[in-house]
Every structure is written in structure tokens, then in C-alpha cells.
Amino acid sequence: AELCAAMVSSGLTEQLLSASIFAGPAVAGPPLVSFLKGLLQPELSPGLEPAWARASALAVVAVGEARKVARELAGLWNSQSRRLWQFLAEVPLSLSGNAPTSFLGDCCDLAFMIPVPGEHLEELTSHLLASRSHDPGLLAGLCLLAANSGLRPDGRSSLEASLGGLDVESREAVAARWSSRKGPVHIGNLWMWADAIVTMRPPPPDESPPLPPVPAEPPPQPEAPEHARRRPRGQVLGSILDKA
């Protein structure tokens, strides 16, 4: 909380973001999102705080102060959220799809405090889905990211296209990942994504119609004897005259 308050008082948010952009998304992107999540402590949001936060009057006061400075810092970052998320959306692409496993989870937590603008959410989603479009764990995380950003299904996103391609078993696996979520989430928005998964029609089974049977070759006909294939000259001449 003290470090959060120091950043609020110093106003160094723009300098930090500019330095991160200069370093590049592959180098500075994952550390930046992890650092901001740690400063803002979204897990202390009302209704999510751990048991120790209510263990004593001193703890209650400390949590209240932490929330206050976190809201102030989030306000500073929200004023430049487009620039921030545009930078973070480039992380998966800059790492050839191999972003750290913690990156998406950190983004979900950060979006709870600094929502992702719609166009940058689509960019980040498409980059993450480029090589794992049917991974239930990844899709579950992207639904959480969209929910925490206040974005609901509209039938046009790449996330919905990937969800619509899942079979029933994979959709259940997505929902199971949500139940194990420990970080903050806007439940009302997540319910919208749950409803969308239920109502999406699963893809038809991949069953091509059977090919028609290949006709059997007719058995070879025995050749006629040499004398039977030749017609006497009289018969040949007679046939020619008849046609004339």
C-alpha cells in the first residue's frame, strides 16, 4: 500500500509505461502487468478480502487505506488504459504465442481494476488463441478477462467463435475452470458468458457421407478361336453389298 501511495503522489505512471514500451512487450510486458496487479491488490476488493483482513480493528483500517490508494492509482492508469492495454496486447505476438503461464491470470486480475478496452481485448484474445483456439483453460481465462473488463457476448468476437467450436465436454471443462478461480471476478458479467456457452449450438459431428462402392471390373471374356473371328470373303463382300 505504501508503494502504491508513493506512485500516486509521484505521478510516475506515464514514465513507467513509456519506459516499458521502450523496452518492448516481450521484455517488459509480463513484469509490468504482474507489478501493477501487486500494487493494486484487487484481492482486497470488498467481498473478496481474506479472513485476516477482518481479524482486528487495525487490519480493517489497513485494508481500508490500501483500497483507497488502490482506487486512486487505478484512476491514474485508467486515464491511459488504451495505451497500456495496446502495449500488453502485443505480448503474446512478440513472444510467438509463448507468453508466461501467469500472464493471462495477471491480466484478469488487473482488468478488474483497469478494464481492457474492447478493441484491445479482441487483439489480445486473437493473439492468444492463434495456436490454442480450443484449449478450455485458455478460453476460461479469456472469458474471465472479458467479464472483468465489463464486456459481454455480442456474437462477433473471436472468443465466441472459439467457444462455439467446442463440443459439450470441452464446454463443461471451461466452466470447471471458473469454479476454481481464486482471483476477483465480476460475477454478473461472467454469468453472461456462461449463458452464451450453454445456448451456443455445438458443431455437427465430423461424419462425411460414405463414398459409393467402387464397381467391380467385369470378368475378362474368353477370346474367340481364330477361325471364328475371321469371316469368309463371301460373307464380307455380301455385307458390303447389302449396305450399298
Contacts in CASP RR format, 6 or more apart in sequence:
PFRMAT RR
TARGET T0000
AUTHOR 0000-0000-0000
METHOD contacts of the structure
MODEL  1
AELCAAMVSSGLTEQLLSASIFAGPAVAGPPLVSFLKGLLQPELSPGLEP
AWARASALAVVAVGEARKVARELAGLWNSQSRRLWQFLAEVPLSLSGNAP
TSFLGDCCDLAFMIPVPGEHLEELTSHLLASRSHDPGLLAGLCLLAANSG
LRPDGRSSLEASLGGLDVESREAVAARWSSRKGPVHIGNLWMWADAIVTM
RPPPPDESPPLPPVPAEPPPQPEAPEHARRRPRGQVLGSILDKA
1 41 0 8 1.000
1 62 0 8 1.000
1 65 0 8 1.000
1 66 0 8 1.000
1 69 0 8 1.000
1 70 0 8 1.000
3 39 0 8 1.000
4 39 0 8 1.000
4 40 0 8 1.000
4 41 0 8 1.000
4 66 0 8 1.000
4 69 0 8 1.000
4 70 0 8 1.000
4 73 0 8 1.000
5 69 0 8 1.000
7 13 0 8 1.000
7 16 0 8 1.000
7 39 0 8 1.000
7 73 0 8 1.000
7 76 0 8 1.000
8 69 0 8 1.000
8 72 0 8 1.000
8 73 0 8 1.000
8 76 0 8 1.000
11 76 0 8 1.000
13 73 0 8 1.000
13 76 0 8 1.000
13 77 0 8 1.000
13 80 0 8 1.000
14 80 0 8 1.000
16 32 0 8 1.000
17 32 0 8 1.000
17 80 0 8 1.000
17 83 0 8 1.000
17 84 0 8 1.000
17 87 0 8 1.000
19 28 0 8 1.000
20 28 0 8 1.000
20 29 0 8 1.000
20 32 0 8 1.000
20 87 0 8 1.000
21 28 0 8 1.000
21 87 0 8 1.000
24 94 0 8 1.000
25 87 0 8 1.000
25 88 0 8 1.000
25 90 0 8 1.000
25 91 0 8 1.000
25 93 0 8 1.000
25 94 0 8 1.000
25 95 0 8 1.000
26 91 0 8 1.000
26 94 0 8 1.000
26 95 0 8 1.000
29 87 0 8 1.000
29 88 0 8 1.000
29 91 0 8 1.000
30 91 0 8 1.000
30 99 0 8 1.000
30 100 0 8 1.000
30 102 0 8 1.000
30 103 0 8 1.000
30 106 0 8 1.000
32 87 0 8 1.000
32 88 0 8 1.000
33 88 0 8 1.000
33 103 0 8 1.000
33 106 0 8 1.000
33 107 0 8 1.000
33 110 0 8 1.000
34 102 0 8 1.000
34 106 0 8 1.000
36 77 0 8 1.000
36 110 0 8 1.000
36 114 0 8 1.000
37 106 0 8 1.000
37 109 0 8 1.000
37 110 0 8 1.000
39 70 0 8 1.000
39 73 0 8 1.000
40 70 0 8 1.000
40 73 0 8 1.000
40 74 0 8 1.000
40 110 0 8 1.000
40 113 0 8 1.000
40 114 0 8 1.000
41 66 0 8 1.000
41 70 0 8 1.000
42 48 0 8 1.000
42 70 0 8 1.000
42 109 0 8 1.000
42 110 0 8 1.000
42 112 0 8 1.000
42 113 0 8 1.000
42 183 0 8 1.000
42 184 0 8 1.000
43 49 0 8 1.000
43 50 0 8 1.000
43 109 0 8 1.000
43 183 0 8 1.000
43 184 0 8 1.000
44 53 0 8 1.000
44 63 0 8 1.000
44 66 0 8 1.000
44 67 0 8 1.000
44 70 0 8 1.000
45 67 0 8 1.000
45 112 0 8 1.000
45 184 0 8 1.000
46 67 0 8 1.000
48 183 0 8 1.000
48 184 0 8 1.000
49 63 0 8 1.000
52 59 0 8 1.000
53 59 0 8 1.000
53 60 0 8 1.000
53 63 0 8 1.000
54 60 0 8 1.000
70 113 0 8 1.000
74 113 0 8 1.000
74 114 0 8 1.000
77 84 0 8 1.000
77 113 0 8 1.000
77 114 0 8 1.000
78 114 0 8 1.000
78 115 0 8 1.000
81 114 0 8 1.000
81 115 0 8 1.000
81 116 0 8 1.000
81 117 0 8 1.000
82 117 0 8 1.000
82 120 0 8 1.000
84 114 0 8 1.000
85 114 0 8 1.000
85 116 0 8 1.000
85 117 0 8 1.000
85 120 0 8 1.000
85 121 0 8 1.000
85 124 0 8 1.000
86 120 0 8 1.000
86 123 0 8 1.000
88 107 0 8 1.000
88 120 0 8 1.000
88 124 0 8 1.000
89 120 0 8 1.000
89 121 0 8 1.000
89 123 0 8 1.000
89 124 0 8 1.000
89 127 0 8 1.000
90 127 0 8 1.000
91 99 0 8 1.000
91 103 0 8 1.000
91 124 0 8 1.000
91 127 0 8 1.000
92 99 0 8 1.000
92 103 0 8 1.000
92 124 0 8 1.000
92 127 0 8 1.000
92 128 0 8 1.000
92 130 0 8 1.000
93 127 0 8 1.000
97 127 0 8 1.000
97 128 0 8 1.000
97 130 0 8 1.000
97 131 0 8 1.000
99 128 0 8 1.000
104 128 0 8 1.000
104 138 0 8 1.000
104 141 0 8 1.000
104 142 0 8 1.000
104 145 0 8 1.000
105 141 0 8 1.000
105 144 0 8 1.000
105 145 0 8 1.000
107 116 0 8 1.000
107 124 0 8 1.000
107 145 0 8 1.000
108 141 0 8 1.000
108 144 0 8 1.000
108 145 0 8 1.000
108 148 0 8 1.000
108 183 0 8 1.000
108 185 0 8 1.000
109 148 0 8 1.000
109 183 0 8 1.000
109 184 0 8 1.000
111 145 0 8 1.000
111 148 0 8 1.000
111 149 0 8 1.000
112 148 0 8 1.000
112 184 0 8 1.000
112 185 0 8 1.000
112 186 0 8 1.000
115 148 0 8 1.000
115 149 0 8 1.000
115 150 0 8 1.000
115 151 0 8 1.000
116 124 0 8 1.000
116 145 0 8 1.000
116 149 0 8 1.000
116 151 0 8 1.000
117 149 0 8 1.000
118 149 0 8 1.000
118 151 0 8 1.000
121 145 0 8 1.000
121 146 0 8 1.000
121 149 0 8 1.000
121 151 0 8 1.000
122 157 0 8 1.000
122 158 0 8 1.000
124 145 0 8 1.000
125 142 0 8 1.000
125 145 0 8 1.000
125 146 0 8 1.000
125 157 0 8 1.000
125 158 0 8 1.000
125 159 0 8 1.000
126 158 0 8 1.000
128 138 0 8 1.000
128 142 0 8 1.000
129 138 0 8 1.000
129 142 0 8 1.000
129 158 0 8 1.000
129 159 0 8 1.000
129 162 0 8 1.000
132 138 0 8 1.000
133 162 0 8 1.000
134 162 0 8 1.000
134 165 0 8 1.000
134 166 0 8 1.000
134 170 0 8 1.000
136 166 0 8 1.000
136 170 0 8 1.000
136 173 0 8 1.000
136 174 0 8 1.000
136 176 0 8 1.000
136 177 0 8 1.000
137 173 0 8 1.000
137 174 0 8 1.000
137 177 0 8 1.000
139 159 0 8 1.000
139 162 0 8 1.000
139 163 0 8 1.000
139 166 0 8 1.000
139 174 0 8 1.000
140 173 0 8 1.000
140 174 0 8 1.000
140 175 0 8 1.000
140 177 0 8 1.000
140 178 0 8 1.000
141 177 0 8 1.000
142 159 0 8 1.000
143 159 0 8 1.000
143 163 0 8 1.000
143 174 0 8 1.000
143 178 0 8 1.000
143 190 0 8 1.000
143 193 0 8 1.000
144 178 0 8 1.000
144 181 0 8 1.000
144 185 0 8 1.000
144 190 0 8 1.000
146 152 0 8 1.000
146 157 0 8 1.000
146 159 0 8 1.000
146 189 0 8 1.000
146 193 0 8 1.000
147 185 0 8 1.000
147 186 0 8 1.000
147 188 0 8 1.000
147 189 0 8 1.000
147 190 0 8 1.000
147 192 0 8 1.000
147 193 0 8 1.000
148 184 0 8 1.000
148 185 0 8 1.000
148 186 0 8 1.000
148 189 0 8 1.000
150 186 0 8 1.000
150 189 0 8 1.000
151 189 0 8 1.000
152 189 0 8 1.000
152 192 0 8 1.000
152 193 0 8 1.000
153 160 0 8 1.000
153 192 0 8 1.000
153 193 0 8 1.000
153 196 0 8 1.000
154 160 0 8 1.000
160 196 0 8 1.000
160 200 0 8 1.000
163 171 0 8 1.000
163 174 0 8 1.000
163 196 0 8 1.000
163 197 0 8 1.000
163 200 0 8 1.000
164 197 0 8 1.000
164 200 0 8 1.000
164 201 0 8 1.000
164 202 0 8 1.000
164 203 0 8 1.000
165 200 0 8 1.000
165 202 0 8 1.000
165 203 0 8 1.000
166 174 0 8 1.000
166 197 0 8 1.000
166 202 0 8 1.000
167 202 0 8 1.000
167 203 0 8 1.000
168 202 0 8 1.000
171 197 0 8 1.000
171 198 0 8 1.000
171 200 0 8 1.000
171 202 0 8 1.000
174 197 0 8 1.000
175 194 0 8 1.000
175 197 0 8 1.000
178 190 0 8 1.000
178 194 0 8 1.000
231 239 0 8 1.000
END
